[in-house]
């Protein structure tokens, strides 16, 4: 049995999968449990939440924590390395970061993750959620066979996993692909991101920022745009201009061929968003963008679960 942990700014999900290493299709989940991400209490509350969810999942299938042979953790970042172990400094969870919403309910600046999980579980592999999703999409999803590609998530936050010449990019602390914190606007229109940046992609379009910035959440906005509300249609166009600019920057910088898109904001409204993103990308420098494909994540809303599995499932 392997444990798959998906940690986001909104929820934590744990799945158990019976070992099927080497399969060209992801093994079915034996059980899945989820709850909102804990954001109060001691700084180790997130790690304790993960362990409690693993125990709850084990109880449902009649196994013990000791029966788990490996645990993959697909987590929102950024990461900070402390004594060689990963800690999480995510502005949607850590209320002590500059710019983080005041209503988070804590003063954390980083959260121990790898150390307590390794102590409790043994074999644990952690990667940024977008990087892990890229690995899963290349193995089982829409990026199979792609050597120059990216997975981009548009959800509570915005991030990317990147692959160039067949090599997955990770960076010095595992933070390669944090394009959501790249700058796209400045001046009076620039919104404040939870990380402290003003005018980065995440501050402008992420699901976690929309309520505060435009007065409505992504679901209500996209629904109104689908129904033809003129103001909502224009707002969605503006969001797609920002996301399209980020996608183009990735393409221009890394010479990508295909980008798989996921995350709750995108997946729930892919029919509305994908054509606009395609138009936004294709209107830039054809020498770089011609033939580049944007597609819906092949693993769809299971990409987070299978991202964690991909970290511990051998080819």
PyMOL commands that set and color helices and strands:
alter all, ss='L'
color gray80, all
select helices_A, chain A and resi 45-61+65-67+102-104+114-121+129-140+179-181+187-189+201-205+207-214+218-226+230-254+264-267+270-282+286-289+300-310
alter helices_A, ss='H'
color red, helices_A
select strands_A, chain A and resi 2-7+11-17+29-36+70-75+79-82+85-88+111-112+124-128+149-154+158-164+167-168+258-262+293-296
alter strands_A, ss='S'
color yellow, strands_A
deselect
rebuild
show_as cartoon
